[in-house]
Amino acid sequence: MSKLAQRQKIRYRIRKKVQGTASKPRLSVFRSNAEIYCQLIDDDNGVTLAAASSAEKDIAAQKVAKIEKAKLAGQSIAKKAAALSITTCVFDRGGNLYHGRIKAVADGAREGGLQF
């Protein structure tokens, strides 16, 4: 089984347990080699409430390490959630280990005021 297929199985297993609602959305994190993307998703209606990434102009303009950019993306999503008056969410690591950039997004979101 390829690494990608294995990760997909893990994602499906996580998705069975982690469900987002309008009041408590799912904070989904996607990590590529270069960037990191996070979304607040309402699974009941199938809509994305807010999104942030390390590719945004204000974050990409800063010349810092990828872990620092991930933390800034987490703070950005927390700011956007606060504007929508969302204080709690459930964390979806997307099949990745809770380590490195994934952990940095979570820490940044917590610093920004999101609770999960």
C-alpha positions in Angstrom: 0.0 0.0 0.0 1.4 3.4 -1.0 2.0 6.1 1.6 -0.8 8.2 0.0 -3.3 5.4 0.2 -2.4 4.7 3.8 -2.9 8.4 4.7 -6.3 8.4 2.9 -7.4 5.4 5.0 -6.4 7.3 8.2 -8.3 10.4 6.9 -11.5 8.4 6.4 -11.1 6.8 9.9 -10.7 10.3 11.5 -13.6 11.7 9.4 -16.0 9.0 10.8 -15.4 10.4 14.3 -14.8 14.1 13.7 -18.0 16.0 12.6 -18.3 19.7 12.2 -21.5 21.8 12.8 -22.3 25.4 12.2 -21.7 26.2 15.9 -18.7 23.9 16.3 -17.0 23.6 12.9 -14.2 21.2 11.9 -10.8 22.8 11.6 -9.4 20.8 8.6 -5.6 21.1 7.9 -4.0 20.2 4.6 -0.2 20.1 4.4 1.7 20.3 1.1 5.4 20.3 0.8 5.5 24.1 0.4 2.4 25.5 2.1 -0.2 24.7 4.7 -4.0 25.3 4.4 -6.7 25.3 7.0 -10.5 25.6 6.7 -13.4 25.8 9.1 -16.0 23.5 7.7 -19.7 23.0 8.6 -20.3 19.4 7.6 -24.0 19.5 8.2 -24.5 22.0 5.3 -21.3 21.1 3.5 -19.9 24.6 3.4 -16.5 26.2 4.3 -17.0 29.0 6.8 -13.5 30.4 6.7 -10.1 29.5 5.2 -6.5 30.6 5.8 -3.2 29.5 4.4 0.5 30.2 4.5 0.2 31.4 0.8 -1.8 34.5 1.9 0.0 37.7 1.0 0.6 39.0 4.5 1.9 35.6 5.7 4.0 34.8 2.5 5.6 38.2 2.6 7.3 37.3 5.9 10.5 35.5 5.4 10.3 33.0 8.2 10.5 29.2 8.5 7.6 26.9 7.4 6.7 26.1 11.0 6.4 29.9 11.8 4.2 30.4 8.7 2.0 27.5 9.9 1.6 29.2 13.3 0.7 32.5 11.5 -1.9 30.6 9.4 -3.4 29.2 12.6 -3.6 32.7 14.1 -5.2 33.9 10.9 -8.0 31.3 10.9 -8.7 32.1 14.6 -9.0 35.8 13.8 -11.5 34.9 10.9 -13.4 32.6 13.3 -13.7 35.3 15.9 -15.1 37.6 13.2 -17.8 35.0 12.6 -18.3 34.7 16.4 -17.0 31.1 16.5 -15.1 30.2 19.6 -14.9 26.4 19.6 -14.1 23.8 16.9 -13.0 20.2 16.4 -9.5 19.6 15.0 -9.0 17.4 11.9 -5.3 16.7 11.3 -6.1 15.2 7.9 -4.2 12.0 8.4 -0.9 13.7 9.3 0.8 13.2 12.6 0.1 15.8 15.3 3.7 17.1 15.0 5.6 19.9 13.4 3.6 22.2 11.1 0.3 20.5 12.0 0.9 21.2 15.7 2.0 24.7 14.9 -1.4 25.5 13.2 -3.2 24.1 16.3 -1.0 26.2 18.7 -1.5 29.3 16.6 -5.3 28.8 16.5 -5.3 28.3 20.3 -3.3 31.5 20.8 -5.8 33.3 18.6 -8.7 32.2 20.9 -10.1 29.1 19.3 -10.8 26.2 21.7 -10.7 22.5 20.8 
